[in-house]
Structure formats: C-alpha cells, structure tokens
Amino acid sequence: MALESMLLLGDIPAGLRPQPLLLLGPAGSGRSALLFRAALVRAASSPARVLFLAPRPLERLPGGGTAAAGAIQRIHFLYPPCLRELLQLVASLHETFSSSLSLIVLDGLEEYLGSCSSSSEVAHLMALLLDTANHFKQKLSTDSAASCPLIVSMKYPGEALEEEEHLSIVERYISARCWLHPDAEEHSNPDVQDGGKVIKACLSRPGAKDQEWLVRFDPQGNMTISSLPCRCETDSGTVSGKAEEHLVASGFLSLNSGGLQ
C-alpha cells in the first residue's frame, strides 16, 4: 500500500491499524488527483478491487506511472448523482460485490452533504460508509495491510454555518485528516509560473506523528511528492512506494485521482 498512505504517505507505526481518512482542501488543490493516485496504487498491490465513488466522472485520468499498467481495470467507478442514490448504493454494496474490496474512496463529499436536511442524515451517511468498509475488511485477511481503508475527500467549508456543522459531524466519525493547501513559498518555482501547482499536504492521525509533504503538479498534470522534515526531525526526501502505501492505509495518499479538484 503506497498511497495507501495518503492513504499511504508516511510509515504506519507498529500497532496502528489503517484508519479512515478525511482529505480536506480548497478547489484546485488536487484532491481528486490524489485520490485517484491512491486508488491506482492500491489496485496495483491488491488482488481485491477498489471502489471509487464520485458525483460525476473525472474530467481526465492523470498518468499513474508503472502502477497504472493494468491497475485501472481493478478500479470500479460509480457515480451516484445525489445523496439518496449514494445512500442506496452504499447500503447495497455488500450484495453488489460478492468478493471483497481493498479500498473505498468517496470524492466530493460536500456535494452530497449539500442536500442533507438534518445533521442526522450526515451522521447516517458516515456511519453507513464506516460500516461498509468494516464489512469488507472482515472479508480480507486480518493482516493490517489487507484491511479495507476508507478515504473521503471534502472541500473546505465556506462561510455558511451549515457547512461548518457538516464538517464537525464528519470529523466525529473520521479522526485522521489530511489538509491540502497551496504552498506560498513555492510560487516562484518555474513549474508554478508555467501553469503547474504546488500543494502542501499535512497529515494528522491519532497515535502517530504529524507528517507533511509537498505535492507538485507540472503543467501536464504529472504529480511528484516530496516529504518535508518533521518539526522534531531533520530527514526529508522523496516519498517512496512504501510510504505511499502508508497513506492509503491511513486514508490519505494511497490514492491519486484524476484531474485537479
């Protein structure tokens, strides 16, 4: 599991089980691209299929390097357009997929929550997602690397009080979070000036040290991830495949997604 570290960014401490992950960022921060990347990495490393849920198809599928060869065929894309259909779909996944899933990804959560009429609907959706991921985890090996992580992406809430309340409920169910935001110090980078993007990713999980990375998108949309030194450490370097798997396991970088969102 590599982006199974962004799902997979970073090393999973001994005894720390893979955790559901909430990926937060503004529009254009690469949330979808990271989710898709994580899905590719997971699909390439597990015989079980990956489920990618989103309100609509990705505008484009970014390159995934060697991990993309054949892996995309093991990713099942479903696009429920509204909250009601998403709830029906998730509730029936245990019947739809007789075999197990190695990863469940939900992109654009805020679009579904926008139609929630009460906080209980938000809680119901989150509980259903966690129960479903746990169901498929039970069908896999008891080994932590074989668990079925859940990764959910959500845009930063705006000024509306309702959006803040939705995020508060989501965070009750998912305690591991990764924040994405543009890195102001990298604006002078030639790639940025030519149309690229530089995003800082900050991962926080209970029971583990916080971790940070720089995610660079070149003008063609290709992605590279470099680790940043922890506050208590001085080592840094390019995130390895093993580290990416860790993100997927924790719910953040195990997947890269297509298109910058």
Secondary structure, DSSP 8 states (H G I E B T S, - for coil): -BSTTTTBSS---TT-----EEEEE-TTSSHHHHHHHHHHHHHHH-SSEEEEE-SS--S-----GGGGTTGGGGEEEE---SHHHHHHHHHTHHHH-SS-EEEEEE--HHHHHTT-SSHHHHHHHHHHHHHHHHHHHHHS-SSGGGS--EEEEEE---S-HHHHHHHHHHHHH--EEEEEEE-GGGTTSHHHHTT-EEEEEEEE-TTS--EEEEEEE-TT--EEEEEE--TT-----B--HHHHHHHHHHTSSS---SS--
